[in-house]
Every structure is written in structure tokens, then in C-alpha cells.
């Protein structure tokens, strides 16, 4: 394909070279650059996809966006899966969000005040999740670890704060492992619960400079607290994230769901395969899934092992555990 004299590829040569390698691997073609021409070799369908991809990639770069090869790889795979699968948002029957182009996919980016220019979805379900958070005041994301449930919710919260859509961010987690034994742990209350809140701090500091994050925490603009601290509060003008919701009890989940105030948004995340509650306790997340499904304005987004964006071994480990769990169920 010839870009012609009117299009200068020199500004993106380095990025394009690494991107073409990703495209070759993902689409199963061969690609090379000579001057303003890109030569593509492969089956007709794959070459057609490659041409569309290159034109969109050039357009995205012309708009000032810089995309990493890793994000490109995830996007290409997600777009291919999205063309053959519908992703329905539970709670709003008939509604679906599907990516049809690379440009549409990357325009779902989340600008954050950070070391990174923006955060982009890395799977079709992640894009569905981002769009659901934009459109609804309550979103419940359920799926295995490493699928970006909490990370993307955090990015959306920071973005909402930047745009002054909310005046504060509240991040909560049940401190299940501590249970009634918090009083026996050394240190003050902050030191007792801090280990259980550490993953939320990690996500926050990955998107925002530490100095700015600590400043906002000191001012109370960003609050990271155990779920128990939510009792008795009405949370107005806030973006609230409840992480590890599978470890809430039925009572805790009901308490949390009724905290939502005016001009507020909440995202609840959890993995129903990793419940740490005592066996006699019912998971508040599983119960909420049964009680709340079908309520308009509240939606569930489901992730699978295909959405895992950590090390490739994590996806294989999750699949192995699922297979093992099914075989045990069949034997019983």
C-alpha cells in the first residue's frame, strides 16, 4: 500500500516498525516498509485487515495518540474476538457494545493524571466495562484476577475527579482475613488494616504521581478505607469503588449498596471463585447477583480468563484451576 507524498511516515517510522511486527504475529502475515510504501504478504482476508489496521494506526498517530505495541497486540486480538461475539451488559437486556475498528477501540482511552498519557482497554470486555461505567451509576464487574476490574475502575475514578465530575474518590475493601482479630494485631488502626488496602494504593500510585496522591489523601479527596468505615454514611458527589466484594457478607453488601448518594457513581468488583469467608457465611456479591439482576440502570459486566492482562502464565493457571474444579464437580 502506498501512502503517497502527502502522508509523511517518517514521524512514526520507529513505532510503525515495532507495530508491524506485532501485526505480523497477530494476523499471520509478512510486512515491510520501503519509503512511503508498506508491502503486505499473506492471505487476502488477513491482508485486508492489515490495510485497515495500518490506515487507522496512521490516523490515530496523526491525532496525537501514542500507542504501545503491547496495547496494539491486545486490541487486535480483542477486535477479532469482538466481531464474532456479542458482549451483553447484564441488567440492560438487548444492549451491547462491540468494537469494530482500532480507532474506536483506542478512543475508549481513559486520560489520567499520571506517568502514562492514558489507559486503554486491552480486551473487548474491558471496553464494554469502561463504556458501562460511563453510562451507569452502578456497575458490578465479576471475573478472575488480572482482568483489570479494579485497575480500570480506579482509572475512571481519577478521570472523573480530574474532570470535576465528582469531588472525591472513596476506595473500600473488606478486611476479611483480619475479621474480629484486628484488635490483637500490633500498631494503630491504620497499621492494622493497611496490608488489606495495599492493592488499592498500588493501583492509585501506578496512575498518579506519589506526591500528588498523598496530598489528595491528606486532604481527604481520596479516601482508602475498610468497608466497615462505610456504615452510617451517605456518599454524595463521590466515585466509590468496592474491591474484593466476594468477601462481603450479605449484611455488608446491603449496607454498602444503600450508601450511594446524589451525583455519585460506584463500581463493585469481585471474583466469585476466590471467596475467603467462613463456609457458613454467604457471599454478599453472589447474593447481590441473584437479587439485583434485571434492575435498570445497574449492570453486571462479566470477565473470563481471556481478559487476563497479566503475565501469559496467569491465564493458563486460571484455565487449569477451572478445569480442575469442573473435574472435581463431575466426580462428586
Residue, then its C-alpha position, 0 to 999 in steps of 0.5 A: x500500500x502506498x501512502x503517497x507524498x502527502x502522508x509523511x511516515x517518517x514521524x512514526x517510522x520507529x513505532x510503525x516498525x515495532x507495530x508491524x511486527x506485532x501485526x505480523x504475529x497477530x494476523x499471520x502475515x509478512x510486512x515491510x516498509x520501503x519509503x512511503x510504501x508498506x508491502x503486505x504478504x499473506x492471505x487476502x482476508x488477513x491482508x485486508x485487515x492489515x490495510x485497515x489496521x495500518x490506515x487507522x494506526x496512521x490516523x490515530x498517530x496523526x491525532x496525537x495518540x501514542x500507542x504501545x505495541x503491547x496495547x496494539x497486540x491486545x486490541x487486535x486480538x480483542x477486535x477479532x474476538x469482538x466481531x464474532x461475539x456479542x458482549x451483553x451488559x447484564x441488567x440492560x437486556x438487548x444492549x451491547x457494545x462491540x468494537x469494530x475498528x482500532x480507532x474506536x477501540x483506542x478512543x475508549x482511552x481513559x486520560x489520567x493524571x499520571x506517568x502514562x498519557x492514558x489507559x486503554x482497554x486491552x480486551x473487548x470486555x474491558x471496553x464494554x466495562x469502561x463504556x458501562x461505567x460511563x453510562x451507569x451509576x452502578x456497575x458490578x464487574x465479576x471475573x478472575x484476577x488480572x482482568x483489570x476490574x479494579x485497575x480500570x475502575x480506579x482509572x475512571x475514578x481519577x478521570x472523573x475527579x480530574x474532570x470535576x465530575x465528582x469531588x472525591x474518590x472513596x476506595x473500600x475493601x473488606x478486611x476479611x482475613x483480619x475479621x474480629x482479630x484486628x484488635x490483637x494485631x500490633x500498631x494503630x488502626x491504620x497499621x492494622x488494616x493497611x496490608x488489606x488496602x495495599x492493592x488499592x494504593x498500588x493501583x492509585x500510585x501506578x496512575x498518579x504521581x506519589x506526591x500528588x496522591x498523598x496530598x489528595x489523601x491528606x486532604x481527604x479527596x481520596x479516601x482508602x478505607x475498610x468497608x466497615x468505615x462505610x456504615x452510617x454514611x451517605x456518599x454524595x458527589x463521590x466515585x466509590x469503588x468496592x474491591x474484593x466484594x466476594x468477601x462481603x457478607x450479605x449484611x455488608x453488601x446491603x449496607x454498602x449498596x444503600x450508601x450511594x448518594x446524589x451525583x455519585x457513581x460506584x463500581x463493585x468488583x469481585x471474583x466469585x471463585x476466590x471467596x475467603x469467608x467462613x463456609x457458613x457465611x454467604x457471599x454478599x456479591x453472589x447474593x447481590x447477583x441473584x437479587x439485583x439482576x434485571x434492575x435498570x440502570x445497574x449492570x453486571x459486566x462479566x470477565x473470563x480468563x481471556x481478559x487476563x492482562x497479566x503475565x501469559x502464565x496467569x491465564x493458563x493457571x486460571x484455565x487449569x484451576x477451572x478445569x480442575x474444579x469442573x473435574x472435581x464437580x463431575x466426580x462428586 
